[in-house]
């Protein structure tokens, strides 16, 4: 069931929206709803993005075989994993 959303643009904003809707041959409400949904999709897609551009580039570099040498923290974690998990599998 449709619900009402009240908007109160100033005269200049309404005139601009009217002109744009007219150019597309749409009623003002359909134009505004379409524009709002398009923007909402963009905002939600950005929020749901799993990796930033920097992280994506790092993952691709790793897949291309450019893995950095393990640092002290990673070596400590690997040892802890061996001590706690891997040894229990035997």
Secondary structure, 3 states (H helix, E strand, C coil): CCCCCCCCCCHHHHHHHHHHHHHHCCCHHHHHHHHHHHHHHHHHHHHHCCCCHHHHHHHHHHHCCCCCCCCHHHHHHHHHHHHHCHHHHC
